[in-house]
Amino acid sequence: MSSFCHVKKTFEGNLQVVRQGRIREPIRFGASQDFKLAVCALTDVQVNSSGFIDGAKVIDLRSDTVTQPSDAMREAMASAKCGDDVYNEDPTVNELQRKCAEMFGKEAALFVPTGTMGNLISVMTHCQGRGQELICGDKSHVFLYEQGGVAHLAGINPCLVPNQPDGTINVDQLQAQVRGVDVHYPVTKLICLENTHNFCGGKVLPMAYLEKVESIARENDVKIHMDGARVLNAATALDIPVADIVKHADSVSMCFSKGLGAPVGSIMAGTEQFVNMALRIRKMLGGGMRQVAVLAAPALVALEESIPKLADDHKHARIIARGIKEKQAGIEIDMEGLHTNILVMEFMNTSITPQQFVQRLFEVTEEEKRVIGGAVSVKLLAIASNKARLVTHRDITTDDIHLVMKKILYVLDEFKANT
Ligand SMILES: Cc1ncc(COP(=O)(O)O)c(C=O)c1O
């Protein structure tokens, strides 16, 4: 085949077959019959000094935060109707906040720059006295990955309870941590839940668990904040309206810049009174933005465009999970626990470490180009000495997923051959 044609990579997933100096047919990189064809020569792919192959198709599965704004989002940004949002005069932000409040079944909503700020403002709104306490899981984002802002900036004491592998907290332990009245104790004000649970592998919190936590909170006059950065993934997985999930919490924060694929922004929602106080705290933290319609507009597009696509992301994660599991290469995957778009792989076989696996998937060799039929670089993250994580998202197509599988299977065979 290679003596008759060569295959020229035009990028963005397209290949052109060139015969006798003329471009004959464009082919989609990834269609199975094209792979054999593509094996012959990807003549315009170059190896650079770090050994990485320029011109490779890079499939980035490190996080769902890496998505690019869609054309519709960019157009919406360009034509957004703006006003000064600190004067409450930005019509696009007001529309976004109204739509989100309605979607969550809450009285009001507030646009904030990030999920981290949404969580911090929520904590500061529920816990207004320094030295008060919130209860959260020991693997929660608010505890692990927000620089301890609730303690550092808000003066709130986080009381940690172990997260179980399914992202929940044992309800008896939770109940036991709610403080009684005693001069020695901080005052328990808040329980923080995370849904889906990032560190626990995108787990959807069970509805019966939410009901139970709510009843503990109500009995003890404690509020609940849900870090729902990916709560729409939870609603998609359960196939229920998101309002049915967040009705068990007093407040929720949700990110537009994760699975929904918008470039920036989060929303928080709760009662009118909660949002009025949150607005003051947002301003104090420097999160009062002006003509912020340019950021709210793509978030509005994301609500229309992206929610229906979340189910595909979940399906894609399962395709990869099944492929790795079937390979039986010492990488364990809890298929039952794979609820959404975050796939955690546990490395049981010490001959491959997550770090080596991640590094090798990123690199491209000449030999693999011949076998796979193209230069494919896959990015994912090592998250522990025995764990790696990949996250599917809106910018990844089913063709991409098949390419990822080819690459993973090739790399696993290579590791096996070398041990
Ligand atoms: C569960 C969860 N909460 C909050 C955040 C913080 O969001 P941001 O990066 O917008 O601050 C993240 C980010 O990954 C997250 O996964």
The ligand as a Gaussian input file, in Angstrom:
#p B3LYP/6-31G(d) Opt

LIG

0 1
 C      -15.567000      18.634000      43.174000
 C      -14.916000      19.941000      42.857000
 N      -15.245000      21.026000      43.541000
 C      -14.721000      22.227000      43.300000
 C      -13.772000      22.387000      42.316000
 C      -13.129000      23.741000      42.110000
 O      -13.463000      24.319000      40.899000
 P      -12.533000      25.493000      40.284000
 O      -11.394000      24.807000      39.637000
 O      -13.462000      26.171000      39.313000
 O      -12.129000      26.378000      41.391000
 C      -13.372000      21.279000      41.577000
 C      -12.345000      21.422000      40.523000
 O      -11.867000      20.477000      39.962000
 C      -13.962000      20.019000      41.847000
 O      -13.605000      18.921000      41.173000

